[in-house]
Amino acid sequence: MRNLVVAATGTGKTVVSAFDYRRFRQSRPGRPSRLLFVAHRKEILSQSLDTFRTILRDLNFGDLLVGGVTPASLDHLFVSIQSFHSQELMARTSPDFYDYIVVDEFHHAAAPTYQELLGYYQPTVLLGLTATPERADWKSVHTEYFGGRIAAEIRLYEAIERKLLTPFHYFGVTDSVDLREVRWENGKYVQADLENVYVLDHKRARDRARYILEAVERYCTDVRDVVGIGFCVSKAHAAFMAEQFNAMGVPSDFLVAESGDDVRDTVMRRLVTKEINFIFVVDIYNEGVDIPEVNTVLFLRPAESLTVYLQQLGRGLRLCEGKDARSTSSAMRGASTTSRTASRRCCRGTGGRW
């Protein structure tokens, strides 16, 4: 049995998988019902394991295999795709070892690292979870693995109408930097060129940072109430934006993929408590991290992928007490005619306001 669940970020895909696994296990009394839950980040796996333990009412259920953590058992395993390969899990388990396999963020399944896993195992149930099955390379994972059938689906606009996500206001702010001089190769802007205009060209970069903060102050009621994430083009850009915002009196920090768990936890705590107002990030927080308090998202670089764009937008849409459309109302976007047009196309019909 193969099922694909397509649901907007924040609407409970992991909860659905846990309830379905519980039903599956109850239908097989006395049988092992071994589970493999696969994702690509430790944060996703830890949160998913907690969800399964809560729904199964078993605080000892499952083990992690990620980032050097050694599991006590392989029977109910929450594993990163990187650890799956580095720990040679296929050599330690037979193709029919796992009865129920969940692959989170299933749009990644077209990658060779996932292809090997999906080609090896023969579970009774394969469950794919994603908010965005559409891929920028046009590969159709739901056709290849699920025969074009989606078992359950709730998209962003419907989730907002059902009050499962926070309504939002979207402001497309014209960028002060023209990207016509930035090279476009293989369907995207050249990162080094973007970093040059956003960071290394000091006067222009500082002017842009000031312009961004002015837009935040214009569209947000009070910057001191902001709990924000800014998506950047590179590590240098994230560090630069945090430095500039701090210099202009808005407490901020930055995180990159190499930031350790302790650093991430500390910075996240400081954001939630409003000790800082912004975290500027690159290559993290696109997916799998829940910070319901986030009420402002800044798109500080062009996003060529609709999938990535929707994932980033979803960081600010989770329900949280005291949060409504008035406080979830900022997004910087559009450094060129191309990216501004793309952002309009992405947001049309979702209840956004310009």
N, C-alpha and C positions, 0 to 999 in steps of 0.2 A: 504494500500500500504506500503510495506516495502522495503527499499533500503539500501544497504551497500556501502559506498564509501571508497575504500582503496587507500591511496595516501601517498607518502613519506613525512616525516616531512619537512615543509617549502613550500609545493606546493599549499597550499590554500584550505584545506578542509573546514575551517570555511567560507571562501568566497563562496564556492560552496553551502553550506547549506543556507547561507543568500540569494543568488540569487534564489535558489529553493523555499525557503519560500516566497520570494517576488512574484514569479510566482504563487505559491499556493494561496496566499492572493488575487492577482489580478483576479484569476479565481472564486472567491467567493465574489463578490461585495455585500456589505450590511450585510455580515455574520462576526462573531467575529474573526475567525481564530486564536484561542488562541494558544500560543506557550510555550512550556516547553523545555529549553535548560539545559542539565544536564552534569556536569563535576565534577571533584574531587578536584580542586584547585581554589582558588580565582583569581590567575593570569590568568588562562585560561578563567574564566568567564568574567572578566573585559575586556580582549582583545576581546573576542567574542561579548560582548555587543557593544563595540565600532565598530566592523566590521558590525554588523547588522544595527546600527544607520546610518553608512555611506552609506551602500548600499540601505537602505530604505529611505534615505534622511530625516530622522526624528530624531533629536537629543534628543527627549524626549521619544523615543521608549524604552520599556522594563524596568525591575527592577531587581536588584540583591537581592538574598536571600543567604547570606554567611557571616560568620564571624561576626555575630551580626548586620548586615545591615538589616533593616526592609523595605520590599517593600511597595510601595503605593498601588499596585494592584498585583493580582496573574495572570492577563490575559496573560502577556508576560513576563515570569519569567526565569531568569538565576540563577540556583540554584546548590549548591554543593550537592553531594550525602549525605554528613554528615548532612547538614542543612535540606535536604529533610526529613530525618528521625527524627532529633531532633525537628523540627517544626511541625511534624505530618501532612505533607501536604496531605496525602491520606484521613485523617479524615476531611479535609477542602474542598476537591474537589471530584466530582463524577468521575467514571471511564471514562466517555466521555467528561469531562470538557475540556481537551486539544485536539485540532484538529491536531496539528503538534508537534511531539516530536523529539528532536535531542539529541542523546547520544554521547558525545565526548569520544574519547579513548575507543571505544566499546569493545576492548579486555578485559576490566574490567567487562563486562556484566555477566561473569560466576560467579562473586562474589554474595553471598546471598543478600548484600545490594542493588544490581541492580536487582536481580531476583524478589524481592518483587515489585519494581516499575514497571518493565516490565510486570509482571503478573497482575497488577491491572488496568493499563490504557488501553484504547481501542481507540487510536487516528486514524484519517483518514490516517495519514502518520507517519511512524516511520523511521527516518533516522539515521543510525549508521555511525560514522566517526572513522577511525583508519589508522595508518600507518602500523600496524603489526597485522593482525587478528590471526596469529599463536600464540599459547600459550605454555608455557613450560610444562603444565600439559596435553597437547594434547586435551583439550576440544575445540570443534569447535563451536564458537559463530555464524559464518556465516552460518553453516548448521542448527543449532537449530532455529535461528530467521529469516533467509533469504532464507531458502530452498537451501542453497549452491550457491546462485546466488550473484554475485558482480555486482552492477549497473555501477560502474566506477572504473577504477584501473590505477594507475601509480606508479611503483616501483622506487626504488632509481636509478638504472642504467639508466632507461628511462628518469627520471627527469633530470639527469645530461646531457644526450645526447640532450635533448630539451633545455638545458641551463636554466632550472628552478632552479637548484641548482649549487653550486660552485664545480668544479672538485677538487679532493683532492689527496694527497699523503699519503700513510699509511706506517708507519715504525714500524715493529715488533721488539722491542728491548728486547734482552734476559735479564731477571730479574736477579739481583744479589742475590735474596733470593730464595732458593729452597723450594717449598711447599710440598715436599713429606712427611714432618713431620707433616703437618697440617691435622687434621681429616676431613674426607669427610662423611657427614651424610645427608640423605634425599635429595640426588641430588645436594648438594652444600657444600662448605667449611664451617667449623664452624667459625662463626664471631669472637668469643673470641680468637681463635687460630690465625686467621689472624691479629687481633689487636695486639696480643702479638709479632709477628715477625715484623710487620710494625711500631710499636710504642714503646712498653714496653721493648723490647730488644734493649736498647738505642744505643749501638755501631752499631749493624747491621742496625737498623732503620736509624740512621744518615748517615751511609755509603750509604744506598739505596737512601736516599733523595739527597745526593751529586751526585750519579750516574745518577739519573733522571735529575737533572739540567744539568749535562754534556751532556746528550743525547739531551735535549732541545737546548742547545747552539750549538751542532753539527748539528742538522737537521733544525733549524730555522735560517734565515738569520741574524737577530738581535733580541735578547731577549727583547730589549726595544720597539720593534714593536709588540710584542705578546699581544694579547687579548685572554686570555686562561681560560679554565675551567678544573679542575682536579677532576675526580670522585674517591672518597675514600670509604673505607670500613666501617668507623664508625666516630662518632663525634670527638673522640680523634684523629683519623688518620687525619681528615681534619684540625683540629687545629694544629697538629704537623707539617703537611706539610707546612702550612702557616708560622709557626714559623721558620722552617728550611729555606725556601726560603727567608724570610726576613733577616735572619741571614747571608745568602750568597749573599745579595745585590740585590735580585729581589723582589720588593714590591708586597705583596700578602695579601689576607684576606681569611676568610672562612665563610661559611654559613651552617646552619643545618635546619632541618624542624621547629624547635622551634624559629628560628630567626624572629623577628617582621617585619612587613611591612616596617617600617621606616628604619630599619637596612638593609633590602634587597634592598630597593630603593637606599640608600646611597652607599652601596657596588657596586651595579650594575653601578651607575653613575661613580664611581671612576674607574671601569674597562673600561668602554666605553671611558672615557677621558684619559686612560692610566696613571692615577695617580697610579694605581696598574696594574700589568701584569697578575696576576692569581687570580681566586677565586677557592678555594678547597671546595667541597660540598659533602654532603651525604644526600640521600633521597629527594633531590630537583633538579630541572633543568633537570630531565630525560625527561620531556615532558611539553608542554604547555607554555614555556617561550621563548619569541623571543628576542634574542640579536644578530642581524645580524652581528655586528662587530666582534664577536668571530671568531678567525682564527686558534686556536690551541686547541685540545682536548687531555687530558691525561687520559688514562685508567690506574689507579694506583691500581687496584684490579681485580681479576678474575671476569668476568661476566658470570654466567652460563646460563642466559636467552638471547636468540637471540633478543627477543622483546626489552628488556632493552638496549642491546648493540646498536641496530639500533637507538633507541631513543636518546641515548647519543651521538652517532656519528653525528646525525642530528643537534645537537646544533652548530656545526661548519660549516654547509653547506649552510646556508642561504645567498642569494645574498646580496652584499653590495659594494658600490663604493670603488674601490681601492683594492678589495680582489680578489685573484685568487689562483690557485693551489699552487703557490710558498709560499703563506702565510697561507695556510690551511693544512699544511703538517706534523703535529706531532700527534702521538698517542703512548703512552707507553702501552705495552701489554705483557702479558705472564709471569707468575711467575712459570709456570710448563709446562711440555710437553703437558698436557691436555689442558690448557688454550691457549697456543700458537697455537696448532692445531685448536682449535675452532676459534680463530681469523682469521686464514687463510681461513677457510671454510666460515666464514661470509663475508669476503671481496672479495673473488674470483669473477671476472666478473664485478666489480663495477668501474673499472678504477683506483683502488688503486695501489700504487707502494711501494715495500718493501725497 
